[in-house]
Amino acid sequence: MKSTNNSNNKLTISAVHRERNAIKQVKFDNGRTVSIQEAIKLAKNDKINDVSVGKARDGRDTLRSNPSSGRENFLSNKPEF
């Protein structure tokens, strides 16, 4: 597997790990796993394809799929690990 997208050198999320319906970890296409907090930091630095950082109602940062990336790239549609 490739670790980055050749066109932009960004990571791509391939799967998510949920606990109590909340994403706690993400897995990238290179097999690397990180906490959701680390993924948010990476997204803030524009290091992940097809996601952005938003704010939850309680003010905390959340990882969100970019709507223009297509339904198959929505975090809710990613396989679980």
C-alpha positions in Angstrom: 0.0 0.0 0.0 1.1 3.5 -0.6 1.5 5.7 2.4 0.6 9.0 0.7 -1.3 10.2 -2.3 1.3 10.9 -5.0 -0.4 14.0 -6.2 -0.3 15.9 -3.0 1.7 13.9 -0.4 -1.2 13.7 2.0 -2.4 10.8 4.1 -5.7 9.1 3.3 -7.9 7.6 6.0 -8.8 4.0 5.2 -10.6 2.9 8.4 -11.9 4.2 11.7 -12.1 2.7 15.2 -15.2 3.6 17.2 -16.1 3.4 20.8 -19.6 4.2 21.9 -20.3 5.5 18.3 -17.5 8.0 18.5 -14.4 7.8 16.4 -11.4 7.3 18.7 -8.7 6.3 16.2 -8.1 6.5 12.4 -6.1 4.2 10.2 -4.3 5.6 7.2 -3.7 3.7 3.9 -0.1 3.0 4.9 -1.4 1.1 8.0 -0.4 3.7 10.5 -3.0 4.4 13.3 -3.4 7.5 15.3 -5.7 8.9 17.9 -8.5 11.2 16.8 -6.7 14.0 18.6 -3.5 13.4 16.5 -5.6 13.1 13.3 -7.2 16.5 14.1 -3.7 18.0 14.5 -2.6 16.5 11.2 -5.8 17.8 9.5 -5.2 21.3 10.9 -1.8 21.1 9.2 -3.5 20.0 5.9 -1.8 16.6 6.0 -4.9 14.4 5.4 -7.0 14.1 2.2 -10.7 14.8 2.2 -11.2 16.0 5.8 -11.3 19.3 7.7 -11.6 20.3 11.3 -14.9 21.7 12.6 -16.3 22.6 16.0 -18.8 20.5 18.0 -21.6 22.1 19.9 -19.5 21.9 23.1 -16.7 23.8 21.4 -14.2 20.9 20.9 -12.5 20.3 17.6 -13.9 17.4 15.4 -12.7 15.7 12.3 -15.1 16.1 9.4 -15.3 14.7 5.9 -15.2 17.3 3.2 -18.7 17.2 1.5 -17.1 17.5 -2.0 -15.0 14.3 -1.5 -17.9 11.9 -2.3 -20.0 9.7 -0.1 -17.4 6.9 -0.2 -14.9 9.1 1.6 -17.3 10.1 4.4 -15.9 9.0 7.8 -19.2 7.4 8.6 -18.8 5.1 5.6 -15.3 4.0 6.3 -14.7 0.4 7.5 -14.0 -0.2 11.1 -10.9 -1.8 12.6 
